[in-house]
């Protein structure tokens, strides 16, 4: 989300399953976002996106999707806190990325609300 809010045209998120891979492709078109989810049978697939099974596709506002991502992170922090996140996942909460995302959302909103 951070890369897209900063102007990148595309971002890919990969989740490795046992077996297989789920790949989210996020493509920005101005203020719009196209989300396509592909499923691959092989873990760590090197296939092109189009070779996977498309299991979901949607289009919406980039700002709306970014806001939803932040809202979910807010909910995780409210429910578990950073320490609880670490206990549950074995990883540190991505606090730096969370703050960058929040700042980008505030900046975009301020620019939209400016006279």
C-alpha atoms as a printed R data frame, in Angstrom:
    type eleno elety resid chain resno       x       y       z
1   ATOM     1    CA   UNK     A     1   0.000   0.000   0.000
2   ATOM     2    CA   UNK     A     2   2.824   2.357   0.822
3   ATOM     3    CA   UNK     A     3   4.415   1.929  -2.603
4   ATOM     4    CA   UNK     A     4   1.080   2.484  -4.361
5   ATOM     5    CA   UNK     A     5   0.283   5.586  -2.323
6   ATOM     6    CA   UNK     A     6   3.726   6.903  -3.219
7   ATOM     7    CA   UNK     A     7   2.954   6.481  -6.926
8   ATOM     8    CA   UNK     A     8   3.991   2.943  -7.879
9   ATOM     9    CA   UNK     A     9   1.786   1.440 -10.579
10  ATOM    10    CA   UNK     A    10   1.870  -2.114  -9.233
11  ATOM    11    CA   UNK     A    11   2.555  -4.170  -6.127
12  ATOM    12    CA   UNK     A    12   2.469  -7.935  -5.635
13  ATOM    13    CA   UNK     A    13   1.885  -9.799  -2.384
14  ATOM    14    CA   UNK     A    14   2.634 -13.527  -2.185
15  ATOM    15    CA   UNK     A    15   1.491 -16.005   0.430
16  ATOM    16    CA   UNK     A    16   3.088 -19.432   0.441
17  ATOM    17    CA   UNK     A    17   0.720 -22.224   1.353
18  ATOM    18    CA   UNK     A    18   1.358 -25.909   1.852
19  ATOM    19    CA   UNK     A    19   1.179 -26.632  -1.029
20  ATOM    20    CA   UNK     A    20   0.716 -23.720  -3.375
21  ATOM    21    CA   UNK     A    21   0.844 -19.961  -3.513
22  ATOM    22    CA   UNK     A    22  -1.746 -17.188  -3.406
23  ATOM    23    CA   UNK     A    23  -0.696 -14.009  -5.175
24  ATOM    24    CA   UNK     A    24  -2.428 -10.645  -4.875
25  ATOM    25    CA   UNK     A    25  -1.687  -8.189  -7.679
26  ATOM    26    CA   UNK     A    26  -2.544  -4.562  -6.895
27  ATOM    27    CA   UNK     A    27  -2.501  -2.191  -9.867
28  ATOM    28    CA   UNK     A    28  -3.038   1.537  -9.568
29  ATOM    29    CA   UNK     A    29  -4.787   3.495 -12.309
30  ATOM    30    CA   UNK     A    30  -4.835   7.079 -11.060
31  ATOM    31    CA   UNK     A    31  -6.969   7.085  -7.913
32  ATOM    32    CA   UNK     A    32  -8.411   3.661  -8.726
33  ATOM    33    CA   UNK     A    33  -7.072   0.280  -7.619
34  ATOM    34    CA   UNK     A    34  -7.530  -3.044  -9.377
35  ATOM    35    CA   UNK     A    35  -7.032  -6.087  -7.142
36  ATOM    36    CA   UNK     A    36  -6.606  -9.505  -8.726
37  ATOM    37    CA   UNK     A    37  -5.948 -12.675  -6.726
38  ATOM    38    CA   UNK     A    38  -4.347 -15.677  -8.414
39  ATOM    39    CA   UNK     A    39  -3.885 -19.187  -7.060
40  ATOM    40    CA   UNK     A    40  -0.960 -21.417  -8.041
41  ATOM    41    CA   UNK     A    41  -0.569 -25.131  -7.311
42  ATOM    42    CA   UNK     A    42   3.183 -24.871  -6.649
43  ATOM    43    CA   UNK     A    43   4.733 -23.142  -3.649
44  ATOM    44    CA   UNK     A    44   7.154 -20.327  -4.609
45  ATOM    45    CA   UNK     A    45   5.744 -20.328  -8.135
46  ATOM    46    CA   UNK     A    46   7.758 -18.538 -10.800
47  ATOM    47    CA   UNK     A    47   4.842 -18.548 -13.252
48  ATOM    48    CA   UNK     A    48   3.452 -15.349 -14.696
49  ATOM    49    CA   UNK     A    49   0.342 -14.029 -12.959
50  ATOM    50    CA   UNK     A    50  -1.834 -14.938 -15.948
51  ATOM    51    CA   UNK     A    51  -0.838 -18.603 -15.585
52  ATOM    52    CA   UNK     A    52  -2.458 -18.845 -12.162
53  ATOM    53    CA   UNK     A    53  -6.127 -19.477 -11.520
54  ATOM    54    CA   UNK     A    54  -7.846 -16.124 -11.056
55  ATOM    55    CA   UNK     A    55  -9.969 -16.507  -7.937
56  ATOM    56    CA   UNK     A    56 -10.928 -12.886  -7.301
57  ATOM    57    CA   UNK     A    57 -10.938  -9.524  -9.056
58  ATOM    58    CA   UNK     A    58 -12.271  -6.140  -7.970
59  ATOM    59    CA   UNK     A    59 -11.856  -2.447  -8.662
60  ATOM    60    CA   UNK     A    60 -12.255   0.415  -6.229
61  ATOM    61    CA   UNK     A    61 -10.711   3.553  -4.811
62  ATOM    62    CA   UNK     A    62  -7.055   3.343  -3.815
63  ATOM    63    CA   UNK     A    63  -7.701   5.578  -0.791
64  ATOM    64    CA   UNK     A    64 -10.570   3.345   0.333
65  ATOM    65    CA   UNK     A    65  -8.467   0.189   0.156
66  ATOM    66    CA   UNK     A    66  -5.564   1.879   1.959
67  ATOM    67    CA   UNK     A    67  -7.980   3.005   4.669
68  ATOM    68    CA   UNK     A    68  -9.256  -0.555   5.073
69  ATOM    69    CA   UNK     A    69  -5.696  -1.894   5.427
70  ATOM    70    CA   UNK     A    70  -4.995   0.680   8.121
71  ATOM    71    CA   UNK     A    71  -8.296  -0.086   9.862
72  ATOM    72    CA   UNK     A    72  -7.377  -3.772  10.045
73  ATOM    73    CA   UNK     A    73  -3.975  -2.903  11.503
74  ATOM    74    CA   UNK     A    74  -5.733  -0.624  14.029
75  ATOM    75    CA   UNK     A    75  -7.988  -3.545  14.990
76  ATOM    76    CA   UNK     A    76  -5.003  -5.879  15.488
77  ATOM    77    CA   UNK     A    77  -3.314  -3.329  17.743
78  ATOM    78    CA   UNK     A    78  -6.500  -2.705  19.707
79  ATOM    79    CA   UNK     A    79  -7.121  -6.412  20.214
80  ATOM    80    CA   UNK     A    80  -3.591  -7.625  20.909
81  ATOM    81    CA   UNK     A    81  -1.112  -4.740  21.129
82  ATOM    82    CA   UNK     A    82   2.381  -5.007  19.672
83  ATOM    83    CA   UNK     A    83   3.455  -7.508  22.349
84  ATOM    84    CA   UNK     A    84   0.430  -9.715  21.736
85  ATOM    85    CA   UNK     A    85   1.079  -9.593  18.000
86  ATOM    86    CA   UNK     A    86   4.639 -10.792  18.620
87  ATOM    87    CA   UNK     A    87   3.396 -13.591  20.900
88  ATOM    88    CA   UNK     A    88   0.773 -14.755  18.391
89  ATOM    89    CA   UNK     A    89   2.890 -14.534  15.228
90  ATOM    90    CA   UNK     A    90   6.500 -14.774  16.384
91  ATOM    91    CA   UNK     A    91   7.196 -11.539  14.504
92  ATOM    92    CA   UNK     A    92   7.409  -7.885  15.424
93  ATOM    93    CA   UNK     A    93   4.421  -5.714  14.573
94  ATOM    94    CA   UNK     A    94   5.352  -3.664  11.476
95  ATOM    95    CA   UNK     A    95   5.196  -0.409  13.405
96  ATOM    96    CA   UNK     A    96   7.370   1.600  11.027
97  ATOM    97    CA   UNK     A    97   5.322   0.593   8.000
98  ATOM    98    CA   UNK     A    98   2.119   1.219   9.959
99  ATOM    99    CA   UNK     A    99   3.252   4.779  10.773
100 ATOM   100    CA   UNK     A   100   4.302   5.452   7.156
101 ATOM   101    CA   UNK     A   101   0.920   4.215   5.919
102 ATOM   102    CA   UNK     A   102  -0.939   6.366   8.446
103 ATOM   103    CA   UNK     A   103   1.125   9.430   7.466
104 ATOM   104    CA   UNK     A   104   0.470   8.887   3.743
105 ATOM   105    CA   UNK     A   105  -3.260   8.547   4.381
106 ATOM   106    CA   UNK     A   106  -3.284  11.739   6.485
107 ATOM   107    CA   UNK     A   107  -1.336  13.611   3.786
108 ATOM   108    CA   UNK     A   108  -3.713  12.464   1.031
109 ATOM   109    CA   UNK     A   109  -6.739  13.399   3.122
110 ATOM   110    CA   UNK     A   110  -5.284  16.822   3.996
111 ATOM   111    CA   UNK     A   111  -4.634  17.506   0.313
112 ATOM   112    CA   UNK     A   112  -8.194  16.526  -0.582
113 ATOM   113    CA   UNK     A   113  -9.690  18.633   2.215
114 ATOM   114    CA   UNK     A   114  -7.600  21.721   1.433
115 ATOM   115    CA   UNK     A   115  -9.485  24.695  -0.026
